[in-house]
């Protein structure tokens, strides 16, 4: 199962919006959602302070500030289709 990471911080309304979209997508397209609080790590804080939320799929940063739902679903489905041939 693919992993989507949400880089966020407490009190960020855009992060709350992104989380809600990700959870909505998760209902029909399975993936593991990991959240990373950038305030808990100095390097992440420096890297993402002005860009959050940042959404990454398997470590590849895809979106800043918002989630493009259609693009993420397409990437997840393409990744899943690619992995089926490996089993």
C-alpha positions in Angstrom: 0.0 0.0 0.0 1.3 3.4 -0.9 2.1 6.1 1.7 1.0 9.7 1.5 2.7 12.1 3.9 1.1 15.4 5.0 3.6 17.9 6.3 1.7 20.3 8.5 1.7 22.2 11.8 -0.9 22.8 14.5 -3.3 25.6 13.9 -2.9 25.6 10.1 -6.3 25.8 8.5 -5.0 24.9 5.0 -3.5 21.8 6.7 -6.9 20.9 8.2 -8.4 21.3 4.7 -5.8 19.1 3.1 -6.2 16.4 5.8 -10.0 16.4 5.1 -9.4 15.9 1.4 -6.9 13.2 2.0 -9.3 11.3 4.3 -12.0 11.7 1.8 -9.8 10.2 -1.0 -8.8 7.4 1.4 -12.4 6.2 1.6 -12.4 5.0 -2.0 -8.6 4.8 -2.9 -6.6 3.0 -0.2 -3.3 4.4 1.0 -1.5 4.9 4.3 -1.7 8.5 5.6 1.2 9.7 7.7 1.3 13.2 9.2 4.5 15.0 10.1 4.3 18.0 12.4 7.0 20.3 11.0 7.3 22.1 14.4 8.7 19.0 16.0 11.8 18.9 13.6 14.0 21.9 13.0 15.0 20.7 9.5 11.4 20.1 8.4 10.4 23.5 9.9 13.1 25.3 7.9 12.2 23.3 4.7 8.4 23.7 4.9 7.5 26.7 7.0 6.3 28.9 4.1 4.9 26.0 2.0 2.6 24.0 4.2 0.7 21.9 3.8 3.0 19.8 1.6 1.7 16.5 0.4 4.1 13.7 -0.7 3.5 10.3 -2.2 6.2 7.8 -1.4 8.6 10.6 -0.6 7.9 12.6 -3.8 6.5 16.0 -3.0 3.4 16.5 -5.2 1.5 19.5 -3.8 2.0 22.6 -1.7 -0.9 24.5 0.0 -3.7 22.3 -1.4 -4.4 18.8 -2.6 -5.3 18.3 -6.3 -7.7 15.4 -5.6 -8.0 14.2 -9.2 -4.2 14.2 -9.7 -3.5 12.4 -6.5 -6.1 9.7 -7.2 -4.6 9.2 -10.6 -1.1 8.9 -9.2 -2.3 6.4 -6.5 -4.2 4.3 -9.1 -1.3 4.3 -11.5 1.1 3.3 -8.7 -1.3 0.5 -7.7 -1.6 -0.7 -11.2 2.2 -0.8 -11.6 2.7 -2.7 -8.4 0.1 -5.4 -9.3 2.4 -6.6 -12.1 5.2 -7.2 -9.5 3.2 -9.7 -7.4 
